[in-house]
Amino acid sequence: MSESLTELTKKITVCEACHLKEGRTQVVPGIYGQKNGLCFIGEAPGYYEDQKGVPFVGRSGKLLDKMLEGINLVRQRDVSVLNIIKCRPTTEEGNNRTPTEKELRFCGERWMYKQLNFLSPKMIVTLGGIALKFFSPNTSVTKTAGKMINTDSNYQIFVTYHPAYILRNYNLMEEYNTHFENIKRILNGEMDETNSKEKEQQKIPKQKSEQKSLTDFL
């Protein structure tokens, strides 16, 4: 009997298969846009995601939404947003922490790949180095940001930075904007994978921003 995406999501929300259940407030399964569309993937929920049950909220989520708005896309209507891990990894003190490789593999293979099977995304955009290394363990985000990469998976992978990284390094906003513009061009068939690679292999100069912070941007 085939399982629907709704049924799968219900199973994810009550999962108690690993120790991460002990520190969570709630499971964060993700949000779904169009099938055969665009899917953004991060590593794991943080504090605000754990509280609301939605991926990429808080300042990082606001920046992601703003970047999508800039290319005329809206999350949930146009794109799916997932984390590899569905529960917030925490330290003994209750703070956010980086998920382990074992945690990523266990949860990603147990749930995320099943979600992707239903969504069949035309392109996956990895947000940050940890999400990238899940699909391509030996690849560096700093060397491949803005490029399409080849992996063993059946998915087209576009590499970009995590929004939280941009919030700490706002001098990279020009480059980040270019990444999202190219994502839209690839989706629209205006740029193929080869052209994307060739374009992004030309190092984008880091221009000094006149912004003092991203407060106005958000």
C-alpha positions as CSV (number, residue, x, y, z in Angstrom):
1,M,0.0,0.0,0.0
2,S,1.4,3.3,-1.0
3,E,2.0,6.0,1.6
4,S,1.0,9.6,1.1
5,L,3.1,12.6,2.1
6,T,0.5,13.5,4.7
7,E,0.8,10.1,6.3
8,L,4.6,10.3,6.2
9,T,4.5,13.7,7.9
10,K,2.3,12.4,10.7
11,K,4.8,9.6,11.3
12,I,7.6,12.1,11.5
13,T,5.8,14.3,14.0
14,V,5.5,11.5,16.5
15,C,9.0,9.9,15.9
16,E,10.8,8.7,19.0
17,A,13.4,6.7,17.2
18,C,16.5,8.4,18.6
19,H,17.8,10.3,21.7
20,L,17.0,13.8,20.2
21,K,13.4,13.3,21.3
22,E,14.6,14.1,24.8
23,G,15.6,17.7,24.2
24,R,12.9,18.8,21.7
25,T,9.7,20.8,22.2
26,Q,8.3,19.5,19.0
27,V,9.3,17.8,15.7
28,V,9.9,20.0,12.7
29,P,9.0,18.0,9.7
30,G,9.3,20.8,7.1
31,I,7.0,22.7,4.7
32,Y,6.0,21.5,1.3
33,G,5.7,23.5,-1.9
34,Q,5.1,22.2,-5.4
35,K,6.1,18.8,-6.5
36,N,9.0,18.7,-9.0
37,G,9.9,22.2,-7.8
38,L,12.6,23.8,-5.7
39,C,13.6,22.4,-2.3
40,F,15.9,24.1,0.3
41,I,17.6,21.9,2.8
42,G,19.3,22.9,6.0
43,E,20.9,20.9,8.8
44,A,18.6,21.0,11.8
45,P,16.0,23.0,13.8
46,G,17.2,25.7,16.2
47,Y,15.5,27.2,19.2
48,Y,12.8,29.2,17.3
49,E,12.1,26.3,14.9
50,D,11.7,23.9,17.8
51,Q,9.2,26.3,19.5
52,K,7.1,26.9,16.3
53,G,7.5,23.6,14.6
54,V,8.5,25.3,11.3
55,P,11.9,25.3,9.6
56,F,13.8,28.6,9.2
57,V,12.1,31.1,11.4
58,G,13.7,33.9,13.3
59,R,16.2,36.2,11.6
60,S,17.6,33.4,9.3
61,G,14.0,32.6,8.2
62,K,13.3,36.3,7.5
63,L,16.4,36.6,5.4
64,L,15.5,33.4,3.5
65,D,12.0,34.7,2.8
66,K,13.5,38.0,1.7
67,M,15.8,36.3,-0.8
68,L,12.9,34.2,-2.2
69,E,10.8,37.4,-2.5
70,G,13.7,38.9,-4.5
71,I,13.2,36.2,-7.2
72,N,9.4,36.2,-7.0
73,L,9.1,33.0,-5.0
74,V,7.1,32.3,-1.8
75,R,7.9,29.5,0.5
76,Q,5.2,26.8,0.8
77,R,3.5,28.1,-2.4
78,D,6.6,27.8,-4.6
79,V,9.3,26.0,-2.6
80,S,9.7,23.2,0.0
81,V,11.9,23.8,3.0
82,L,13.3,20.9,5.0
83,N,16.0,20.1,7.5
84,I,17.9,16.9,7.4
85,I,17.3,16.4,11.1
86,K,13.7,16.9,12.4
87,C,14.5,17.5,16.1
88,R,16.6,20.2,17.6
89,P,20.1,19.0,18.7
90,T,21.0,20.5,22.1
91,T,23.8,20.6,24.6
92,E,23.4,19.5,28.2
93,E,22.8,23.1,29.0
94,G,20.0,23.2,26.5
95,N,21.7,25.3,23.8
96,N,21.8,24.7,20.1
97,R,24.6,22.4,18.9
98,T,25.9,21.0,15.6
99,P,24.4,17.6,14.8
100,T,26.8,14.7,14.6
101,E,27.4,12.7,11.4
102,K,25.6,9.7,13.0
103,E,22.5,11.8,13.8
104,L,22.4,13.3,10.3
105,R,22.6,9.9,8.6
106,F,20.1,8.3,10.9
107,C,17.4,11.0,10.5
108,G,18.1,11.9,6.9
109,E,17.9,8.4,5.7
110,R,14.9,7.5,7.9
111,W,12.8,10.5,7.0
112,M,14.2,13.2,4.6
113,Y,14.9,10.9,1.7
114,K,11.3,9.6,1.9
115,Q,10.1,13.2,1.8
116,L,12.3,13.8,-1.3
117,N,10.8,10.7,-2.9
118,F,7.4,12.3,-2.7
119,L,8.5,15.8,-3.6
120,S,10.8,14.8,-6.5
121,P,12.4,18.2,-6.5
122,K,13.8,19.6,-9.8
123,M,16.6,21.1,-7.8
124,I,17.8,21.0,-4.2
125,V,19.5,24.0,-2.7
126,T,21.7,23.1,0.2
127,L,22.0,25.9,2.8
128,G,25.4,25.7,4.5
129,G,28.2,23.3,4.8
130,I,26.6,20.6,6.9
131,A,23.7,20.2,4.5
132,L,26.1,20.1,1.6
133,K,28.3,17.4,3.2
134,F,25.3,15.2,3.7
135,F,25.0,14.9,0.0
136,S,28.7,15.3,-0.9
137,P,30.9,14.6,2.1
138,N,34.2,15.7,0.5
139,T,32.9,19.0,-0.9
140,S,33.5,22.4,0.7
141,V,30.8,25.1,0.7
142,T,33.3,27.9,0.4
143,K,34.8,26.4,-2.8
144,T,31.5,25.4,-4.4
145,A,29.0,28.1,-3.3
146,G,27.0,29.3,-6.2
147,K,27.6,26.2,-8.3
148,M,25.7,23.0,-9.3
149,I,27.6,19.9,-8.2
150,N,27.5,16.3,-9.1
151,T,26.7,13.8,-6.3
152,D,25.7,10.1,-6.1
153,S,22.1,11.1,-5.5
154,N,19.6,11.5,-8.3
155,Y,19.1,15.2,-7.5
156,Q,20.5,18.3,-9.0
157,I,22.3,20.1,-6.1
158,F,22.9,23.9,-6.0
159,V,25.2,25.0,-3.2
160,T,24.8,28.2,-1.3
161,Y,25.4,29.6,2.2
162,H,23.2,29.3,5.3
163,P,21.3,32.5,5.9
164,A,22.8,32.6,9.4
165,Y,26.2,32.8,7.8
166,I,25.2,35.8,5.7
167,L,23.8,37.5,8.8
168,R,27.3,37.3,10.3
169,N,29.1,38.1,7.0
170,Y,26.9,40.8,5.3
171,N,29.8,41.7,2.9
172,L,28.7,38.5,1.0
173,M,25.2,39.8,0.3
174,E,26.1,40.7,-3.3
175,E,27.3,37.2,-3.9
176,Y,24.2,35.7,-2.1
177,N,21.9,37.8,-4.4
178,T,23.7,36.4,-7.4
179,H,23.2,32.8,-6.1
180,F,19.4,33.3,-5.9
181,E,19.2,35.0,-9.2
182,N,21.0,32.0,-10.8
183,I,18.6,29.6,-9.0
184,K,15.7,31.4,-10.6
185,R,17.4,31.4,-14.0
186,I,18.1,27.6,-13.8
187,L,14.5,26.9,-12.8
188,N,13.3,29.0,-15.7
189,G,15.6,27.2,-18.1
190,E,17.6,30.4,-18.8
191,M,20.8,28.9,-17.5
192,D,21.8,25.2,-17.7
193,E,24.1,23.4,-15.3
194,T,27.2,23.9,-17.4
195,N,26.7,27.7,-17.7
196,S,26.1,27.9,-14.0
197,K,29.4,26.2,-13.2
198,E,31.3,28.2,-15.7
199,K,29.9,31.5,-14.4
200,E,30.4,30.8,-10.8
201,Q,33.9,29.5,-11.3
202,Q,34.8,33.1,-12.0
203,K,35.5,34.4,-8.6
204,I,33.0,37.1,-7.6
205,P,34.9,40.0,-6.1
206,K,33.9,40.8,-2.5
207,Q,32.7,44.3,-2.5
208,K,32.8,46.3,0.7
209,S,29.2,46.9,1.7
210,E,28.1,50.3,2.9
211,Q,25.6,48.6,5.2
212,K,26.5,48.6,8.9
213,S,24.2,45.7,9.5
214,L,21.3,43.8,8.0
215,T,18.7,45.4,10.3
216,D,17.2,47.5,7.5
217,F,17.3,44.6,5.1
218,L,15.2,42.4,7.5
